[in-house]
Amino acid sequence: MPSTDIPDPVRLLHEHGLQVTAQRLAVLRAVTRRPHATADVIEELVRGEIGAVSRQAVYDALGTLSDKGLIRRIQPARSPARYEDRVEDNHHHLVCRACGVMVDVDCAVGDSPCLQAADDHGFVIDQAEVIYWGVCPDCQGARSAR
């Protein structure tokens, strides 16, 4: 579920040891406004907010914010990376095979099934990334209308 507001993004950047720049603030706001957007979409949003910005500056900001845990990078198979600001939980994603829309799916409830691997090979597992694939309701409707 996308957040509606970033609680004091300047403080958030400082708390994570990051210098506050217009690019980082704009990227953070863009990811909050458009969860699951690609870097290209984020670049357009940033450019619309602050004007001229290089593609490299946007990619650098995305990388830095991801590395520091302020945003999450998701890379479904055969798809460009996407970004979201929902980082405080272990949720999953559902992607439409037809149109590519991506939505959040909460982790299954119960005995932490999303963290129980059949064989953990000695690892201490603290996160699971699951991507479900299917066809969204809009695309189902379009198929049945044919």
N, CA and C of each residue as an Amber inpcrd file, in Angstrom:
protein
   438
   0.8510000  -1.1690000   0.0000000   0.0000000   0.0000000   0.0000000
   0.9020000   1.2400000   0.0000000   0.7720000   2.1240000  -0.9760000
   1.6560000   3.2760000  -1.0380000   1.4220000   4.2250000   0.1230000
   2.5090000   4.8280000   0.5620000   2.3370000   5.8470000   1.5930000
   1.8320000   7.1100000   0.9330000   1.1120000   7.8910000   1.7040000
   0.5690000   9.1160000   1.1440000   1.5070000  10.2840000   1.3630000
   2.4490000  10.1230000   2.2900000   3.3190000  11.2330000   2.6230000
   4.6340000  10.6830000   3.1650000   5.7190000  11.3670000   2.8880000
   7.0070000  10.9970000   3.4570000   7.1760000  11.8030000   4.7210000
   7.3420000  11.1420000   5.8800000   7.5300000  11.9140000   7.1090000
   8.9100000  12.5650000   7.1100000   8.9400000  13.8620000   6.9520000
  10.1550000  14.6590000   6.9570000  11.3080000  13.9990000   6.1950000
  11.2830000  14.0750000   4.8720000  12.3080000  13.4220000   4.0620000
  13.7240000  13.9310000   4.3450000  13.8490000  15.1920000   4.7320000
  15.1830000  15.7320000   5.0500000  15.7520000  14.9960000   6.2630000
  14.9340000  14.8440000   7.2980000  15.3730000  14.1280000   8.4930000
  15.6900000  12.6740000   8.1610000  14.8560000  12.0710000   7.3280000
  15.0540000  10.6810000   6.9190000  16.4080000  10.5000000   6.2300000
  16.7470000  11.4060000   5.3320000  18.0470000  11.3230000   4.6520000
  19.1820000  11.4930000   5.6530000  19.0770000  12.4720000   6.5450000
  20.1130000  12.6880000   7.5620000  20.2850000  11.4630000   8.4540000
  19.1650000  10.8630000   8.8850000  19.2300000   9.6800000   9.7520000
  19.9540000   8.5140000   9.0940000  19.9290000   8.4810000   7.7780000
  20.6010000   7.4050000   7.0490000  21.9860000   7.8290000   6.5440000
  22.4640000   8.9550000   7.0560000  23.8180000   9.4010000   6.7270000
  23.9720000   9.9350000   5.3210000  22.8960000  10.4300000   4.7470000
  22.9390000  10.9250000   3.3760000  22.8650000  12.4390000   3.3190000
  23.6210000  12.9990000   2.3980000  23.5330000  14.4280000   2.1360000
  22.1920000  14.7050000   1.4620000  21.5600000  15.7840000   1.8410000
  20.2760000  16.1570000   1.2550000  20.5380000  16.8970000  -0.0480000
  20.0050000  16.3410000  -1.1410000  20.1130000  17.0020000  -2.4460000
  18.7250000  17.0920000  -3.0510000  18.5580000  18.0210000  -3.9730000
  17.2710000  18.1770000  -4.6520000  16.8990000  16.8990000  -5.4010000
  17.9010000  16.2400000  -5.9970000  17.6350000  15.0130000  -6.7410000
  17.1330000  13.9020000  -5.8190000  17.7870000  13.7220000  -4.6810000
  17.3680000  12.6610000  -3.7570000  15.9770000  12.9130000  -3.2110000
  15.6980000  14.1600000  -2.8530000  14.3630000  14.4960000  -2.3530000
  13.3010000  14.2540000  -3.4270000  13.5880000  14.6800000  -4.6460000
  12.6200000  14.5090000  -5.7350000  12.4130000  13.0310000  -6.0590000
  13.4700000  12.2390000  -6.0380000  13.3490000  10.8020000  -6.3040000
  12.5330000  10.1370000  -5.2000000  12.8070000  10.4930000  -3.9620000
  12.0600000   9.9380000  -2.8340000  10.5630000  10.2650000  -2.9690000
  10.2570000  11.4960000  -3.3200000   8.8480000  11.8900000  -3.4930000
   8.2080000  11.1560000  -4.6780000   8.9600000  10.9970000  -5.7620000
   8.4280000  10.3100000  -6.9480000   8.1150000   8.8430000  -6.6430000
   8.9950000   8.1890000  -5.9130000   8.7710000   6.7810000  -5.5720000
   7.5510000   6.6500000  -4.6570000   7.3630000   7.6140000  -3.7770000
   6.2000000   7.5970000  -2.8910000   4.9120000   7.8180000  -3.6820000
   4.9580000   8.7390000  -4.6380000   3.7600000   9.0340000  -5.4430000
   3.4040000   7.9000000  -6.3930000   4.4230000   7.2150000  -6.9200000
   4.1900000   6.1710000  -7.9310000   4.9150000   4.8820000  -7.5570000
   4.4130000   4.1700000  -6.5470000   5.0660000   2.9090000  -6.1890000
   5.0430000   1.9330000  -7.3630000   6.1040000   1.1820000  -7.4910000
   6.3070000   0.1790000  -8.5370000   6.6330000   0.7990000  -9.8900000
   7.0140000   2.0730000  -9.9030000   7.3940000   2.7320000 -11.1540000
   8.8010000   2.3090000 -11.5570000   9.0540000   2.3650000 -12.8510000
  10.3940000   2.0920000 -13.3730000  11.2520000   3.3440000 -13.2270000
  12.5390000   3.1900000 -13.4260000  13.4540000   4.3340000 -13.3500000
  13.0890000   5.3890000 -14.3880000  12.6370000   4.9630000 -15.5650000
  12.2510000   5.9270000 -16.6040000  11.0720000   6.7910000 -16.1590000
  10.0840000   6.1750000 -15.5320000   8.9250000   6.9230000 -15.0450000
   9.3510000   7.8590000 -13.9190000  10.1870000   7.3550000 -13.0260000
  10.6800000   8.1890000 -11.9230000  11.4650000   9.3720000 -12.4710000
  12.2700000   9.1310000 -13.4900000  13.0240000  10.2250000 -14.1040000
  12.0820000  11.3050000 -14.6400000  10.9940000  10.9050000 -15.2910000
  10.0150000  11.8720000 -15.8050000   9.3900000  12.6810000 -14.6730000
   9.0290000  12.0030000 -13.5880000   8.4220000  12.6950000 -12.4490000
   9.4000000  13.6830000 -11.8160000  10.6500000  13.2610000 -11.6800000
  11.6790000  14.1270000 -11.0880000  11.9020000  15.3360000 -11.9880000
  11.9910000  15.0960000 -13.2710000  12.2070000  16.1970000 -14.2120000
  11.0330000  17.1730000 -14.1600000   9.8240000  16.6480000 -14.0130000
   8.6470000  17.5110000 -13.9020000   8.6570000  18.3370000 -12.6260000
   9.3040000  17.8230000 -11.5780000   9.3380000  18.5450000 -10.3040000
  10.4730000  19.5540000 -10.2230000  11.6800000  19.1390000 -10.6340000
  12.8230000  20.0410000 -10.4250000  13.4550000  20.5460000 -11.7110000
  12.9070000  20.1570000 -12.8470000  13.4670000  20.6310000 -14.1100000
  14.5930000  19.7400000 -14.5970000  15.6240000  20.3550000 -15.1120000
  16.7260000  19.6070000 -15.7090000  17.4120000  18.7180000 -14.6790000
  17.5220000  17.4450000 -15.0210000  18.2480000  16.4840000 -14.1980000
  18.7450000  15.3960000 -15.1410000  19.9500000  14.9310000 -14.9080000
  20.4800000  13.9000000 -15.7880000  19.9200000  12.5390000 -15.4050000
  19.8380000  11.6690000 -16.3820000  19.4020000  10.2920000 -16.1340000
  20.3270000   9.6410000 -15.1100000  21.6110000   9.9210000 -15.2190000
  22.5780000   9.3290000 -14.2860000  22.3280000   9.7820000 -12.8510000
  21.9420000  11.0440000 -12.6600000  21.6590000  11.5440000 -11.3140000
  20.4730000  10.8090000 -10.7060000  19.4510000  10.5230000 -11.5250000
  18.2820000   9.7810000 -11.0380000  18.6940000   8.3540000 -10.6860000
  19.4480000   7.6920000 -11.5620000  19.9030000   6.3300000 -11.2850000
  20.7950000   6.2860000 -10.0450000  21.6570000   7.2820000  -9.9030000
  22.5140000   7.3380000  -8.7070000  21.6750000   7.4820000  -7.4420000
  20.6740000   8.3620000  -7.4870000  19.8060000   8.5630000  -6.3200000
  19.0280000   7.2860000  -6.0130000  18.4910000   6.6300000  -7.0310000
  17.7710000   5.3730000  -6.8160000  18.6780000   4.3240000  -6.1760000
  19.9060000   4.2220000  -6.6770000  20.8530000   3.2590000  -6.1180000
  21.2000000   3.5620000  -4.6730000  21.4700000   4.8120000  -4.3830000
  21.8280000   5.2190000  -3.0190000  20.6670000   5.0060000  -2.0610000
  19.4690000   5.4310000  -2.4530000  18.2980000   5.2720000  -1.5900000
  17.9660000   3.7920000  -1.3710000  18.1750000   2.9770000  -2.3930000
  17.9750000   1.5220000  -2.2480000  19.0150000   0.9200000  -1.3150000
  20.2750000   1.2910000  -1.5240000  21.3540000   0.7600000  -0.6830000
  21.1550000   1.0970000   0.7850000  20.6090000   2.2770000   1.0600000
  20.3980000   2.7190000   2.4430000  19.0740000   2.2210000   3.0330000
  18.2700000   1.5210000   2.2240000  17.0240000   0.9560000   2.7290000
  15.8550000   1.9070000   2.7960000  15.9600000   3.0570000   2.1330000
  14.8490000   4.0130000   2.1260000  13.7970000   3.6510000   1.0850000
  14.2180000   2.9740000   0.0320000  13.3020000   2.4560000  -0.9820000
  13.7280000   1.0320000  -1.2980000  12.8360000   0.3000000  -1.9260000
  13.1280000  -1.0850000  -2.3040000  13.1290000  -1.1910000  -3.8190000
  14.1180000  -1.9270000  -4.3270000  14.2180000  -2.2100000  -5.7630000
  13.6650000  -3.6050000  -5.9820000  12.7410000  -3.7220000  -6.9210000
  12.1230000  -5.0010000  -7.2500000  12.4140000  -5.2770000  -8.7180000
  12.8570000  -6.4900000  -9.0470000  13.1570000  -6.7950000 -10.4460000
  12.4760000  -8.0970000 -10.8530000  11.2210000  -7.9980000 -11.3170000
  10.5510000  -9.1970000 -11.8070000  11.2360000  -9.7150000 -13.0720000
  11.1400000 -10.9990000 -13.3110000  11.7380000 -11.5950000 -14.5110000
  11.2100000 -10.8980000 -15.7590000  12.0840000 -10.6990000 -16.7180000
  11.7370000 -10.0820000 -18.0000000  11.0880000  -8.7150000 -17.8540000
  11.4820000  -7.9720000 -16.8390000  10.8890000  -6.6610000 -16.5790000
  11.9640000  -5.7180000 -16.0640000  11.8430000  -4.4350000 -16.3540000
  12.7990000  -3.4930000 -15.7730000  12.6080000  -3.3940000 -14.2590000
  13.6310000  -2.9720000 -13.5770000  13.5390000  -2.7800000 -12.1270000
  12.4630000  -1.7530000 -11.8290000  11.8090000  -1.9420000 -10.6900000
  10.7950000  -1.0110000 -10.2100000  11.1400000  -0.6510000  -8.7760000
  10.5720000   0.4410000  -8.3050000  10.9390000   0.9570000  -6.9830000
   9.6980000   1.2750000  -6.1720000   9.8000000   1.0720000  -4.8550000
   8.7140000   1.4010000  -3.9430000   9.3010000   1.8590000  -2.6200000
   8.4590000   2.5470000  -1.8290000   8.9200000   3.0230000  -0.5230000
   8.3730000   2.1880000   0.6300000   7.6860000   1.1120000   0.3370000
   7.1790000   0.2180000   1.3910000   8.3140000  -0.7460000   1.7420000
   9.0960000  -0.3730000   2.7470000  10.2930000  -1.1400000   3.0860000
  10.2680000  -1.7430000   4.4860000   9.2570000  -1.4260000   5.2700000
   9.2450000  -1.8420000   6.6710000   8.6340000  -3.2100000   6.9130000
   8.2200000  -3.9180000   5.8780000   7.6300000  -5.2350000   6.0780000
   8.1050000  -6.1910000   5.0000000   7.7780000  -7.4460000   5.1710000
   8.1490000  -8.4680000   4.1950000   6.9010000  -8.8060000   3.3850000
   6.6050000  -7.9750000   2.3850000   5.4550000  -8.2370000   1.5280000
   5.9390000  -8.7070000   0.1670000   5.0010000  -9.1270000  -0.6430000
   5.3220000  -9.6740000  -1.9550000   4.6170000  -8.8700000  -3.0420000
   4.6990000  -9.3420000  -4.2690000   4.1230000  -8.6100000  -5.3900000
   3.4050000  -9.5500000  -6.3500000   2.4140000  -8.9890000  -7.0160000
   1.6380000  -9.6860000  -8.0320000   1.7420000  -8.8610000  -9.3050000
   2.1310000  -9.5150000 -10.4060000   2.3570000  -8.8170000 -11.6710000
   1.4370000  -9.3990000 -12.7420000   0.7810000  -8.5180000 -13.4990000
  -0.0650000  -8.9550000 -14.6100000   0.8140000  -9.2950000 -15.8090000
   0.6440000 -10.4870000 -16.3270000   1.4130000 -10.9190000 -17.5100000
   1.0330000 -10.1280000 -18.7650000  -0.1810000  -9.6000000 -18.7980000
  -0.6510000  -8.9130000 -19.9990000  -0.2220000  -7.4490000 -20.0460000
  -0.4820000  -6.6900000 -18.9680000  -0.2040000  -5.2450000 -19.0030000
   0.9730000  -4.8230000 -18.1240000   1.4410000  -5.7040000 -17.2470000
   2.6010000  -5.3910000 -16.4200000   2.3060000  -4.6660000 -15.1280000
   1.0280000  -4.3830000 -14.8240000   0.7100000  -3.6970000 -13.5760000
   1.2060000  -4.5560000 -12.4050000   1.7140000  -3.8940000 -11.3740000
   2.2320000  -4.5880000 -10.1970000   1.4970000  -4.0570000  -8.9700000
   1.1150000  -4.9840000  -8.0810000   0.4610000  -4.6080000  -6.8360000
   1.1200000  -5.3480000  -5.6810000   0.9880000  -4.7690000  -4.4780000
   1.5160000  -5.3940000  -3.2680000   0.5970000  -6.5190000  -2.8150000
   1.2060000  -7.5620000  -2.2640000   0.4770000  -8.6710000  -1.6680000
   1.0970000  -8.8950000  -0.2990000   0.2740000  -8.7990000   0.7510000
   0.7970000  -9.0400000   2.0870000   1.2470000 -10.4880000   2.2170000
   2.2150000 -10.6990000   3.0760000   2.7370000 -12.0250000   3.3540000
   1.6090000 -12.8710000   3.9350000   1.5830000 -14.1270000   3.5850000
   0.5590000 -15.0250000   4.1190000   0.6410000 -15.0540000   5.6430000
  -0.5080000 -15.1550000   6.2750000  -0.5470000 -15.1440000   7.7370000
  -0.3700000 -16.5530000   8.2870000  -0.0060000 -16.6250000   9.5450000
   0.1720000 -17.9260000  10.1850000   1.5850000 -18.0980000  10.6790000
   2.1600000 -19.2400000  10.4190000   3.4880000 -19.5820000  10.9170000
   4.5970000 -19.1220000   9.9850000   4.5880000 -17.8580000   9.6480000
   5.6240000 -17.2810000   8.7770000   5.9330000 -18.1590000   7.5630000
   4.9100000 -18.5680000   6.8020000   5.1750000 -19.4760000   5.6830000
   6.1010000 -18.8830000   4.6310000   6.1060000 -17.5730000   4.4970000
   6.9520000 -16.9920000   3.4550000   8.4240000 -16.9700000   3.8670000
   8.7180000 -17.3220000   5.1130000  10.1170000 -17.3660000   5.5500000
  10.5840000 -18.7850000   5.8500000   9.7530000 -19.7870000   5.6000000
  10.1180000 -21.1690000   5.8760000  10.5780000 -21.8500000   4.5940000
  11.8700000 -21.9270000   4.3960000  12.4070000 -22.6230000   3.2330000
  12.4650000 -24.1180000   3.5370000  12.2850000 -24.9540000   2.5140000
  12.3530000 -26.3960000   2.7050000  13.7130000 -26.8060000   3.2590000
  14.7680000 -26.1290000   2.8210000  16.1180000 -26.3740000   3.3380000
  16.8110000 -25.0250000   3.3880000  17.1540000 -24.5680000   4.5910000
  17.7720000 -23.2450000   4.7170000  19.2810000 -23.2660000   4.5500000
  19.8740000 -24.4560000   4.3590000  21.3140000 -24.5880000   4.1230000
  22.1480000 -23.8620000   5.1680000  21.6120000 -23.7220000   6.3760000
  22.3420000 -23.0710000   7.4540000  22.1850000 -21.5580000   7.5060000
  21.4440000 -20.9840000   6.5810000  21.2300000 -19.5400000   6.5610000
  20.2260000 -19.1560000   7.6470000  20.3390000 -17.9410000   8.1500000
  19.2890000 -17.3570000   8.9880000  18.4730000 -16.4830000   8.0400000
  17.2850000 -16.9350000   7.7140000  16.4560000 -16.2490000   6.7260000
  15.6810000 -15.1290000   7.4030000  15.7870000 -13.9150000   6.8550000
  15.0650000 -12.7810000   7.4350000  14.1710000 -12.0680000   6.4330000
  14.1870000 -12.4950000   5.1830000  13.3410000 -11.8610000   4.1730000
  13.1120000 -12.8400000   3.0370000  11.9500000 -12.7650000   2.4370000
  11.6390000 -13.5640000   1.2530000  11.0770000 -12.6240000   0.1930000
  11.4370000 -12.8650000  -1.0520000  10.8910000 -12.0780000  -2.1530000
  10.1310000 -13.0250000  -3.0580000   8.8290000 -12.8440000  -3.1080000
   7.9690000 -13.6900000  -3.9190000   7.2690000 -12.7940000  -4.9180000
   7.2390000 -13.2340000  -6.1550000   6.4900000 -12.5120000  -7.1750000
   5.4950000 -13.4960000  -7.7730000   4.2270000 -13.1640000  -7.6080000
   3.1540000 -13.9480000  -8.1920000   2.8540000 -13.3700000  -9.5690000
   2.5230000 -14.2260000 -10.5190000   2.1900000 -13.7880000 -11.8700000
   0.7650000 -14.2130000 -12.1970000   0.0510000 -13.3880000 -12.9330000
  -1.3050000 -13.7140000 -13.3390000  -1.8160000 -12.6770000 -14.3070000
  -3.1300000 -12.5810000 -14.4210000  -3.7550000 -11.6100000 -15.3110000
  -4.7050000 -10.7700000 -14.4670000  -4.5390000  -9.4640000 -14.5120000
  -5.3360000  -8.5360000 -13.6930000  -6.7850000  -8.5090000 -14.1640000
  -7.6770000  -8.0170000 -13.3180000  -9.1040000  -7.9510000 -13.6920000
  -9.3690000  -7.1630000 -14.9770000  -8.6600000  -6.0400000 -15.1840000
  -8.8810000  -5.2460000 -16.4010000  -8.5280000  -6.0480000 -17.6470000
  -7.4120000  -6.7570000 -17.5960000  -6.9860000  -7.5430000 -18.7640000
  -7.8680000  -8.7720000 -18.9490000  -8.3800000  -9.3360000 -17.8550000
  -9.3350000 -10.4490000 -17.9670000 -10.5760000  -9.9930000 -18.6990000
 -11.0460000  -8.7790000 -18.3350000 -12.2320000  -8.2170000 -18.9850000
 -11.9950000  -7.9600000 -20.4640000 -10.8020000  -7.4710000 -20.7950000
 -10.4630000  -7.2010000 -22.1870000 -10.4150000  -8.4870000 -22.9900000
  -9.9140000  -9.5590000 -22.3810000  -9.8550000 -10.8550000 -23.0790000
 -11.2380000 -11.4180000 -23.3170000 -12.1170000 -11.2990000 -22.3220000
 -13.4600000 -11.8620000 -22.4800000 -14.3220000 -11.0180000 -23.4290000
 -13.9470000  -9.7660000 -23.6370000 -14.7090000  -8.8800000 -24.5340000
 -14.3980000  -9.1650000 -25.9970000 -13.3740000  -9.9370000 -26.2530000
 -12.9820000 -10.2050000 -27.6550000 -13.8980000 -11.1900000 -28.3030000
